[in-house]
Amino acid sequence: MQLQINSKKFGRVITFTRPSGTEYLYADVNGKAGTLGLQLHRNGSALAYGGGDESEFQRLVRNWYRWWIA
């Protein structure tokens, strides 16, 4: 799964992914994609999603992004 957000904070597109074979979510904010990117965490816990619903994945990522840039 993948979602791209045009980040005004970073001045570029950030790609969020959930690589196949894992439930963890990643962002390319460090310039690296997939599992080499930043693993999403919130309140000390890794953000994970194991389901197949694309809209739920996007909801999780957008909520994390809003929390992170706040």
N, CA, C and O atoms as a printed pandas DataFrame, in Angstrom:
     atom_number atom_name residue_name chain_id  residue_number  x_coord  y_coord  z_coord
0              1         N          MET        A               1    0.841   -1.164    0.000
1              2        CA          MET        A               1    0.000    0.000    0.000
2              3         C          MET        A               1    0.887    1.228    0.000
3              4         O          MET        A               1    1.994    1.217    0.540
4              5         N          GLN        A               2    0.384    2.288   -0.615
5              6        CA          GLN        A               2    1.173    3.495   -0.727
6              7         C          GLN        A               2    0.261    4.714   -0.776
7              8         O          GLN        A               2   -0.831    4.671   -1.342
8              9         N          LEU        A               3    0.734    5.805   -0.168
9             10        CA          LEU        A               3    0.024    7.082   -0.199
10            11         C          LEU        A               3    1.064    8.180   -0.295
11            12         O          LEU        A               3    2.074    8.147    0.408
12            13         N          GLN        A               4    0.823    9.160   -1.167
13            14        CA          GLN        A               4    1.716   10.293   -1.289
14            15         C          GLN        A               4    1.011   11.545   -0.804
15            16         O          GLN        A               4   -0.142   11.799   -1.152
16            17         N          ILE        A               5    1.727   12.334    0.016
17            18        CA          ILE        A               5    1.204   13.588    0.535
18            19         C          ILE        A               5    2.191   14.680    0.156
19            20         O          ILE        A               5    3.391   14.560    0.401
20            21         N          ASN        A               6    1.668   15.759   -0.452
21            22        CA          ASN        A               6    2.494   16.905   -0.798
22            23         C          ASN        A               6    2.689   17.721    0.472
23            24         O          ASN        A               6    1.775   18.425    0.903
24            25         N          SER        A               7    3.856   17.634    1.069
25            26        CA          SER        A               7    4.139   18.264    2.356
26            27         C          SER        A               7    4.648   19.685    2.179
27            28         O          SER        A               7    5.700   19.906    1.579
28            29         N          LYS        A               8    3.896   20.649    2.705
29            30        CA          LYS        A               8    4.355   22.033    2.687
30            31         C          LYS        A               8    5.509   22.210    3.668
31            32         O          LYS        A               8    6.395   23.034    3.439
32            33         N          LYS        A               9    5.505   21.452    4.749
33            34        CA          LYS        A               9    6.564   21.543    5.756
34            35         C          LYS        A               9    7.921   21.171    5.170
35            36         O          LYS        A               9    8.923   21.822    5.469
36            37         N          PHE        A              10    7.964   20.132    4.340
37            38        CA          PHE        A              10    9.214   19.671    3.750
38            39         C          PHE        A              10    9.438   20.183    2.324
39            40         O          PHE        A              10   10.536   20.060    1.782
40            41         N          GLY        A              11    8.402   20.753    1.727
41            42        CA          GLY        A              11    8.529   21.273    0.373
42            43         C          GLY        A              11    8.694   20.203   -0.681
43            44         O          GLY        A              11    9.303   20.438   -1.725
44            45         N          ARG        A              12    8.153   19.026   -0.413
45            46        CA          ARG        A              12    8.228   17.925   -1.383
46            47         C          ARG        A              12    7.148   16.895   -1.066
47            48         O          ARG        A              12    6.443   16.992   -0.062
48            49         N          VAL        A              13    7.041   15.926   -1.936
49            50        CA          VAL        A              13    6.081   14.837   -1.743
50            51         C          VAL        A              13    6.699   13.799   -0.810
51            52         O          VAL        A              13    7.845   13.389   -0.992
52            53         N          ILE        A              14    5.928   13.384    0.187
53            54        CA          ILE        A              14    6.346   12.315    1.086
54            55         C          ILE        A              14    5.524   11.084    0.741
55            56         O          ILE        A              14    4.299   11.154    0.639
56            57         N          THR        A              15    6.198    9.965    0.561
57            58        CA          THR        A              15    5.533    8.716    0.233
58            59         C          THR        A              15    5.470    7.837    1.474
59            60         O          THR        A              15    6.487    7.557    2.108
60            61         N          PHE        A              16    4.272    7.411    1.804
61            62        CA          PHE        A              16    4.032    6.514    2.931
62            63         C          PHE        A              16    3.735    5.136    2.363
63            64         O          PHE        A              16    2.984    5.005    1.396
64            65         N          THR        A              17    4.323    4.112    2.963
65            66        CA          THR        A              17    4.134    2.754    2.454
66            67         C          THR        A              17    3.934    1.754    3.580
67            68         O          THR        A              17    4.320    1.969    4.729
68            69         N          ARG        A              18    3.320    0.667    3.196
69            70        CA          ARG        A              18    3.316   -0.541    4.018
70            71         C          ARG        A              18    3.837   -1.634    3.095
71            72         O          ARG        A              18    3.079   -2.216    2.319
72            73         N          PRO        A              19    5.136   -1.909    3.184
73            74        CA          PRO        A              19    5.723   -2.914    2.293
74            75         C          PRO        A              19    5.076   -4.287    2.498
75            76         O          PRO        A              19    4.644   -4.626    3.599
76            77         N          SER        A              20    5.020   -5.054    1.436
77            78        CA          SER        A              20    4.446   -6.388    1.543
78            79         C          SER        A              20    5.275   -7.228    2.509
79            80         O          SER        A              20    6.498   -7.099    2.570
80            81         N          GLY        A              21    4.606   -8.073    3.248
81            82        CA          GLY        A              21    5.273   -8.934    4.210
82            83         C          GLY        A              21    5.438   -8.310    5.586
83            84         O          GLY        A              21    5.999   -8.935    6.485
84            85         N          THR        A              22    4.956   -7.086    5.762
85            86        CA          THR        A              22    5.040   -6.424    7.060
86            87         C          THR        A              22    3.741   -5.682    7.360
87            88         O          THR        A              22    2.974   -5.367    6.450
88            89         N          GLU        A              23    3.504   -5.411    8.613
89            90        CA          GLU        A              23    2.337   -4.621    9.016
90            91         C          GLU        A              23    2.734   -3.199    9.374
91            92         O          GLU        A              23    1.866   -2.357    9.600
92            93         N          TYR        A              24    4.033   -2.914    9.430
93            94        CA          TYR        A              24    4.504   -1.606    9.856
94            95         C          TYR        A              24    4.445   -0.589    8.728
95            96         O          TYR        A              24    4.579   -0.929    7.553
96            97         N          LEU        A              25    4.242    0.659    9.109
97            98        CA          LEU        A              25    4.102    1.743    8.147
98            99         C          LEU        A              25    5.364    2.589    8.152
99           100         O          LEU        A              25    5.975    2.819    9.195
100          101         N          TYR        A              26    5.746    3.050    6.954
101          102        CA          TYR        A              26    6.984    3.804    6.780
102          103         C          TYR        A              26    6.734    5.057    5.946
103          104         O          TYR        A              26    5.780    5.132    5.171
104          105         N          ALA        A              27    7.628    6.050    6.127
105          106        CA          ALA        A              27    7.594    7.279    5.336
106          107         C          ALA        A              27    9.000    7.572    4.835
107          108         O          ALA        A              27    9.981    7.264    5.512
108          109         N          ASP        A              28    9.098    8.164    3.656
109          110        CA          ASP        A              28   10.412    8.456    3.076
110          111         C          ASP        A              28   10.941    9.831    3.493
111          112         O          ASP        A              28   11.638   10.470    2.706
112          113         N          VAL        A              29   10.637   10.301    4.692
113          114        CA          VAL        A              29   11.076   11.630    5.135
114          115         C          VAL        A              29   12.594   11.733    5.283
115          116         O          VAL        A              29   13.134   12.839    5.281
116          117         N          ASN        A              30   13.279   10.624    5.410
117          118        CA          ASN        A              30   14.744   10.644    5.519
118          119         C          ASN        A              30   15.409   10.437    4.159
119          120         O          ASN        A              30   16.620   10.229    4.085
120          121         N          GLY        A              31   14.623   10.493    3.085
121          122        CA          GLY        A              31   15.160   10.334    1.739
122          123         C          GLY        A              31   15.272    8.900    1.272
123          124         O          GLY        A              31   15.765    8.640    0.175
124          125         N          LYS        A              32   14.817    7.962    2.095
125          126        CA          LYS        A              32   14.885    6.544    1.738
126          127         C          LYS        A              32   13.483    5.954    1.752
127          128         O          LYS        A              32   12.651    6.314    2.586
128          129         N          ALA        A              33   13.236    5.053    0.829
129          130        CA          ALA        A              33   11.904    4.482    0.677
130          131         C          ALA        A              33   11.765    3.134    1.372
131          132         O          ALA        A              33   12.751    2.499    1.744
132          133         N          GLY        A              34   10.520    2.719    1.535
133          134        CA          GLY        A              34   10.217    1.401    2.087
134          135         C          GLY        A              34   10.733    1.212    3.495
135          136         O          GLY        A              34   10.675    2.135    4.309
136          137         N          THR        A              35   11.236    0.027    3.792
137          138        CA          THR        A              35   11.682   -0.292    5.143
138          139         C          THR        A              35   12.947    0.463    5.545
139          140         O          THR        A              35   13.344    0.419    6.709
140          141         N          LEU        A              36   13.589    1.156    4.596
141          142        CA          LEU        A              36   14.737    1.997    4.922
142          143         C          LEU        A              36   14.302    3.387    5.360
143          144         O          LEU        A              36   15.111    4.176    5.848
144          145         N          GLY        A              37   13.024    3.680    5.182
145          146        CA          GLY        A              37   12.486    4.975    5.571
146          147         C          GLY        A              37   12.202    5.049    7.066
147          148         O          GLY        A              37   12.552    4.146    7.826
148          149         N          LEU        A              38   11.566    6.134    7.468
149          150        CA          LEU        A              38   11.196    6.346    8.858
150          151         C          LEU        A              38   10.007    5.453    9.212
151          152         O          LEU        A              38    8.961    5.524    8.565
152          153         N          GLN        A              39   10.163    4.625   10.223
153          154        CA          GLN        A              39    9.038    3.803   10.688
154          155         C          GLN        A              39    8.144    4.696   11.537
155          156         O          GLN        A              39    8.623    5.381   12.441
156          157         N          LEU        A              40    6.854    4.690   11.251
157          158        CA          LEU        A              40    5.925    5.565   11.951
158          159         C          LEU        A              40    5.690    5.077   13.370
159          160         O          LEU        A              40    5.399    3.904   13.602
160          161         N          HIS        A              41    5.820    6.002   14.317
161          162        CA          HIS        A              41    5.577    5.730   15.741
162          163         C          HIS        A              41    4.668    6.818   16.298
163          164         O          HIS        A              41    4.658    7.949   15.812
164          165         N          ARG        A              42    3.922    6.464   17.302
165          166        CA          ARG        A              42    3.110    7.449   18.009
166          167         C          ARG        A              42    3.019    7.015   19.465
167          168         O          ARG        A              42    2.651    5.878   19.763
168          169         N          ASN        A              43    3.355    7.922   20.361
169          170        CA          ASN        A              43    3.330    7.650   21.798
170          171         C          ASN        A              43    4.150    6.412   22.165
171          172         O          ASN        A              43    3.751    5.630   23.028
172          173         N          GLY        A              44    5.284    6.241   21.512
173          174        CA          GLY        A              44    6.194    5.154   21.832
174          175         C          GLY        A              44    5.885    3.814   21.209
175          176         O          GLY        A              44    6.594    2.838   21.456
176          177         N          SER        A              45    4.837    3.749   20.405
177          178        CA          SER        A              45    4.468    2.478   19.769
178          179         C          SER        A              45    4.528    2.606   18.256
179          180         O          SER        A              45    4.152    3.631   17.688
180          181         N          ALA        A              46    5.008    1.548   17.616
181          182        CA          ALA        A              46    5.050    1.521   16.159
182          183         C          ALA        A              46    3.633    1.454   15.612
183          184         O          ALA        A              46    2.792    0.719   16.128
184          185         N          LEU        A              47    3.376    2.224   14.570
185          186        CA          LEU        A              47    2.074    2.218   13.917
186          187         C          LEU        A              47    2.041    1.059   12.927
187          188         O          LEU        A              47    2.921    0.942   12.074
188          189         N          ALA        A              48    1.041    0.215   13.040
189          190        CA          ALA        A              48    0.944   -0.965   12.183
190          191         C          ALA        A              48   -0.484   -1.119   11.674
191          192         O          ALA        A              48   -1.445   -0.716   12.329
192          193         N          TYR        A              49   -0.597   -1.714   10.486
193          194        CA          TYR        A              49   -1.899   -2.029    9.920
194          195         C          TYR        A              49   -1.749   -3.280    9.067
195          196         O          TYR        A              49   -1.006   -3.279    8.086
196          197         N          GLY        A              50   -2.441   -4.333    9.431
197          198        CA          GLY        A              50   -2.324   -5.600    8.721
198          199         C          GLY        A              50   -3.468   -5.891    7.767
199          200         O          GLY        A              50   -3.458   -6.916    7.085
200          201         N          GLY        A              51   -4.452   -5.008    7.707
201          202        CA          GLY        A              51   -5.613   -5.244    6.859
202          203         C          GLY        A              51   -5.357   -4.904    5.402
203          204         O          GLY        A              51   -4.271   -4.455    5.034
204          205         N          GLY        A              52   -6.368   -5.123    4.582
205          206        CA          GLY        A              52   -6.246   -4.883    3.160
206          207         C          GLY        A              52   -7.065   -3.716    2.649
207          208         O          GLY        A              52   -7.144   -3.502    1.439
208          209         N          ASP        A              53   -7.683   -2.950    3.554
209          210        CA          ASP        A              53   -8.539   -1.826    3.160
210          211         C          ASP        A              53   -7.689   -0.583    2.921
211          212         O          ASP        A              53   -7.131   -0.011    3.858
212          213         N          GLU        A              54   -7.597   -0.175    1.669
213          214        CA          GLU        A              54   -6.783    0.981    1.282
214          215         C          GLU        A              54   -7.245    2.262    1.979
215          216         O          GLU        A              54   -6.413    3.075    2.383
216          217         N          SER        A              55   -8.542    2.449    2.123
217          218        CA          SER        A              55   -9.045    3.671    2.770
218          219         C          SER        A              55   -8.675    3.711    4.252
219          220         O          SER        A              55   -8.427    4.792    4.786
220          221         N          GLU        A              56   -8.633    2.574    4.922
221          222        CA          GLU        A              56   -8.224    2.528    6.325
222          223         C          GLU        A              56   -6.727    2.843    6.448
223          224         O          GLU        A              56   -6.321    3.561    7.362
224          225         N          PHE        A              57   -5.923    2.319    5.551
225          226        CA          PHE        A              57   -4.499    2.644    5.508
226          227         C          PHE        A              57   -4.307    4.152    5.340
227          228         O          PHE        A              57   -3.514    4.761    6.059
228          229         N          GLN        A              58   -5.018    4.747    4.409
229          230        CA          GLN        A              58   -4.904    6.186    4.167
230          231         C          GLN        A              58   -5.356    6.984    5.382
231          232         O          GLN        A              58   -4.742    8.001    5.703
232          233         N          ARG        A              59   -6.402    6.556    6.058
233          234        CA          ARG        A              59   -6.894    7.236    7.250
234          235         C          ARG        A              59   -5.833    7.218    8.348
235          236         O          ARG        A              59   -5.579    8.245    8.978
236          237         N          LEU        A              60   -5.215    6.068    8.581
237          238        CA          LEU        A              60   -4.160    5.951    9.591
238          239         C          LEU        A              60   -2.974    6.866    9.276
239          240         O          LEU        A              60   -2.465    7.561   10.155
240          241         N          VAL        A              61   -2.550    6.858    8.032
241          242        CA          VAL        A              61   -1.401    7.668    7.626
242          243         C          VAL        A              61   -1.718    9.158    7.756
243          244         O          VAL        A              61   -0.910    9.916    8.293
244          245         N          ARG        A              62   -2.874    9.580    7.275
245          246        CA          ARG        A              62   -3.237   11.005    7.345
246          247         C          ARG        A              62   -3.364   11.475    8.793
247          248         O          ARG        A              62   -2.936   12.582    9.120
248          249         N          ASN        A              63   -3.944   10.651    9.663
249          250        CA          ASN        A              63   -4.044   11.009   11.079
250          251         C          ASN        A              63   -2.665   11.130   11.710
251          252         O          ASN        A              63   -2.414   12.065   12.470
252          253         N          TRP        A              64   -1.763   10.191   11.404
253          254        CA          TRP        A              64   -0.409   10.259   11.936
254          255         C          TRP        A              64    0.291   11.513   11.435
255          256         O          TRP        A              64    0.948   12.206   12.211
256          257         N          TYR        A              65    0.158   11.810   10.152
257          258        CA          TYR        A              65    0.827   12.971    9.569
258          259         C          TYR        A              65    0.340   14.266   10.221
259          260         O          TYR        A              65    1.151   15.133   10.546
260          261         N          ARG        A              66   -0.954   14.405   10.414
261          262        CA          ARG        A              66   -1.486   15.603   11.081
262          263         C          ARG        A              66   -0.955   15.721   12.499
263          264         O          ARG        A              66   -0.617   16.819   12.942
264          265         N          TRP        A              67   -0.877   14.607   13.218
265          266        CA          TRP        A              67   -0.334   14.599   14.582
266          267         C          TRP        A              67    1.142   14.980   14.576
267          268         O          TRP        A              67    1.591   15.752   15.423
268          269         N          TRP        A              68    1.895   14.441   13.620
269          270        CA          TRP        A              68    3.337   14.611   13.562
270          271         C          TRP        A              68    3.741   16.052   13.242
271          272         O          TRP        A              68    4.688   16.569   13.835
272          273         N          ILE        A              69    3.037   16.709   12.315
273          274        CA          ILE        A              69    3.413   18.062   11.936
274          275         C          ILE        A              69    2.844   19.120   12.879
275          276         O          ILE        A              69    3.210   20.293   12.789
276          277         N          ALA        A              70    1.963   18.717   13.770
277          278        CA          ALA        A              70    1.349   19.694   14.679
278          279         C          ALA        A              70    2.326   20.254   15.677
279          280         O          ALA        A              70    1.955   21.086   16.505
